[in-house]
Amino acid sequence: MTDFASTKALFHIPEGLIYLDGNSLGPLPLAAPARMAQAMTDEWGAMLITGWNRGGRDGTGWMGQPMALGDRVGRLIGAERGHVVLGDTLSIKVYQALTSALMLNPGRRVILSDNGNFPSDLYMAEGLCALLGQSYSLRVVAPEEVADAIDDSVAALMITEVDYRTGRRHDMAALTARAHALGAFAIWDLAHSAGALPVDVAAGGADFAVGCTYKYLNGGPGAPAFIYVAPRHADRTPPALSGWLGHAAPFAFDLTYRPGAGVERMRVGTPPVLALAALEASLDIWDSVDMAALRAASLALTDRFIAGVEAACPMLTLATPRDHAQRGSQVSFRFSEGYAAMQALIARGVVGDFRAPDIMRFGFTPLYIDAANVDRAVEIIAQVMGDRLWDQPEYRRRAAVT
Ligand SMILES: *Cc1c(COP(=O)(O)O)cnc(C)c1O
């Protein structure tokens, strides 16, 4: 069992804030600044170029960090050891997984996704189809229609397990099994799953999985993404972004590309060493977290929040499934003036976010949110909604990031 009271003490949460936006940007682990300072001063500063071979907290070299830390993320998503690597951003990793799946399934031309997916994933697929031409296309259906939309034209399913707006969760094992039965690959985006709930890519049969580390994994703004390639594909996957660090022998400086072993071929260029050091401070916390305990705590928090808000705020409409099996680790309510209402909440220390057109989104992360925080947030929401405190011009002015 994880003691969530003790994990809470490992994060910096500004005084007076109830931070319900760790699903968008996780908070700072208290150990991260010292780890970053060490990476900058003792490694970059003192070691300079030799850090590639002897940097890193354990002295095994910066070059090995994307795989070493990849395994620690891998435990959280049920990956086999040695099959997750860190680097780049999630959009890039989506593109890599898609191109690999299309190359492994050459007779088919359709990428299937749903309209609850995060737009960047859909944009990357559109761009890839435009590049490939030859009748490649992206087919987007409603989330509940995905299973029935898989047919023998579909090369790959590209699905985000937990909907970023509503928190609705797809059934990874069932959709993957159906995709495989019909000859399609299954690519899972775990942006709102990794660190949010137990994931088992191996048992679920995922062919590829991707995700980011700055949301629930608390790696910091711009922290690197991850990619998982199932062991059965790892040594045969053609890497479309064939950068030198995915080469079998980067320092042979061959003039032609030979893919590296397994998932290492999904590396592209120079790893973000400083960002990896910050992420490492967060993974030190995650290493001790029991994912089943995390899930139980998360469901208790989201149930408590739903019950409290529904009892106090009849004007808010729940957008998140009540069924535990279909819920991620966030709760969303629809409200026509949701943007202004969220600004009014943020001004009173309850930090969630807004997703167009009308979603007020609240993330629940047992690592640093407890039942008392939920109760206090509900009180403040009840006051803001009940007294229409959001109805002020200053709360309607939109910032670039919502
Ligand atoms: C957050 C998120 C992204 C963001 O991609 P970046 O390249 O890291 O900016 C992409 N896809 C999904 C599903 C997300 O939730």
The ligand as an SDF file (V2000), in Angstrom:
LIG
                    3D

 15 15  0  0  0  0  0  0  0  0999 V2000
   -1.3780   16.2840  -23.9260 C   0  0  0  0  0  0  0  0  0  0  0  0
   -1.6010   15.4990  -25.1490 C   0  0  0  0  0  0  0  0  0  0  0  0
   -0.8010   15.6770  -26.2920 C   0  0  0  0  0  0  0  0  0  0  0  0
    0.2580   16.7530  -26.3470 C   0  0  0  0  0  0  0  0  0  0  0  0
    1.2870   16.4360  -27.2180 O   0  0  0  0  0  0  0  0  0  0  0  0
    2.6930   17.1680  -27.1030 P   0  0  0  0  0  0  0  0  0  0  0  0
    3.4060   16.8210  -28.3450 O   0  0  0  0  0  0  0  0  0  0  0  0
    3.3670   16.6360  -25.8680 O   0  0  0  0  0  0  0  0  0  0  0  0
    2.4410   18.6300  -26.9440 O   0  0  0  0  0  0  0  0  0  0  0  0
   -1.0150   14.8450  -27.3800 C   0  0  0  0  0  0  0  0  0  0  0  0
   -1.9700   13.8910  -27.3640 N   0  0  0  0  0  0  0  0  0  0  0  0
   -2.7800   13.6970  -26.2770 C   0  0  0  0  0  0  0  0  0  0  0  0
   -3.8040   12.6290  -26.2990 C   0  0  0  0  0  0  0  0  0  0  0  0
   -2.6250   14.5120  -25.1600 C   0  0  0  0  0  0  0  0  0  0  0  0
   -3.4310   14.3560  -24.1140 O   0  0  0  0  0  0  0  0  0  0  0  0
  1  2  1  0
  2  3  1  0
  2 14  2  0
  3  4  1  0
  3 10  2  0
  4  5  1  0
  5  6  1  0
  6  7  2  0
  6  8  1  0
  6  9  1  0
 10 11  1  0
 11 12  2  0
 12 13  1  0
 12 14  1  0
 14 15  1  0
M  END
$$$$
